[in-house]
């Protein structure tokens, strides 16, 4: 029964996280054949989150992921005492930070950001009994215990660009973006430009990566 309940908990977490973090569709949650057994499994279901480099209150990607995870855990009625995070100080610490949750017997580990993709894949392969959720991560090969959450950054960029173009009185708009080494950031920029031009084909767009 533990296997079924664990599956229920993980898919419920993935579904709730995806819906709350980016209003995206996600795979359906498998049904448990006994509600009381599912509740027992969820009551001691431990979830850990590893941020990308930076703080969990960065008012940006890490914070959004943490708040989404908190909301998802609340949705599946897991205990808040079994939800923890580790803030990554350096990219070389990705694996070590995940290992802390692995050694502590966590059931699911959420890793934040495209840059953590490779380390998350390695951890998932080495720990098949733990479920991993990679935010903004895609997998070339299917790994049973790893779910990547991919979002349409170009769609949100398009809407932002269209709004900016409508609000502009000068015919010039601008965008300050993250690093162009991260594909989702590039996708947002391209969506932003396309959205702005859909409103005003002649608009002047000033954009910069940092």
Secondary structure as the mmCIF struct_conf table of DSSP 4:
data_model
#
loop_
_struct_conf.conf_type_id
_struct_conf.id
_struct_conf.beg_label_comp_id
_struct_conf.beg_label_asym_id
_struct_conf.beg_label_seq_id
_struct_conf.end_label_comp_id
_struct_conf.end_label_asym_id
_struct_conf.end_label_seq_id
HELX_RH_AL_P HELX_RH_AL_P1 UNK A 2 UNK A 22
HELX_LH_PP_P HELX_LH_PP_P1 UNK A 27 UNK A 32
BEND BEND1 UNK A 33 UNK A 33
HELX_RH_AL_P HELX_RH_AL_P2 UNK A 35 UNK A 43
TURN_TY1_P TURN_TY1_P1 UNK A 44 UNK A 44
STRN STRN1 UNK A 47 UNK A 53
BEND BEND2 UNK A 54 UNK A 54
TURN_TY1_P TURN_TY1_P2 UNK A 56 UNK A 57
BEND BEND3 UNK A 58 UNK A 60
HELX_RH_AL_P HELX_RH_AL_P3 UNK A 61 UNK A 75
TURN_TY1_P TURN_TY1_P3 UNK A 76 UNK A 77
HELX_RH_3T_P HELX_RH_3T_P1 UNK A 80 UNK A 82
STRN STRN2 UNK A 83 UNK A 88
BEND BEND4 UNK A 89 UNK A 90
HELX_RH_3T_P HELX_RH_3T_P2 UNK A 91 UNK A 93
HELX_RH_AL_P HELX_RH_AL_P4 UNK A 94 UNK A 103
TURN_TY1_P TURN_TY1_P4 UNK A 104 UNK A 105
BEND BEND5 UNK A 107 UNK A 107
STRN STRN3 UNK A 108 UNK A 112
BEND BEND6 UNK A 113 UNK A 113
HELX_RH_3T_P HELX_RH_3T_P3 UNK A 114 UNK A 116
HELX_RH_AL_P HELX_RH_AL_P5 UNK A 117 UNK A 126
TURN_TY1_P TURN_TY1_P5 UNK A 128 UNK A 129
BEND BEND7 UNK A 130 UNK A 130
STRN STRN4 UNK A 131 UNK A 135
TURN_TY1_P TURN_TY1_P6 UNK A 136 UNK A 136
BEND BEND8 UNK A 140 UNK A 141
TURN_TY1_P TURN_TY1_P7 UNK A 144 UNK A 145
STRN STRN5 UNK A 146 UNK A 149
HELX_RH_AL_P HELX_RH_AL_P6 UNK A 153 UNK A 167
BEND BEND9 UNK A 169 UNK A 171
STRN STRN6 UNK A 172 UNK A 177
TURN_TY1_P TURN_TY1_P8 UNK A 180 UNK A 181
BEND BEND10 UNK A 182 UNK A 182
HELX_RH_AL_P HELX_RH_AL_P7 UNK A 183 UNK A 199
TURN_TY1_P TURN_TY1_P9 UNK A 201 UNK A 202
STRN STRN7 UNK A 204 UNK A 209
#
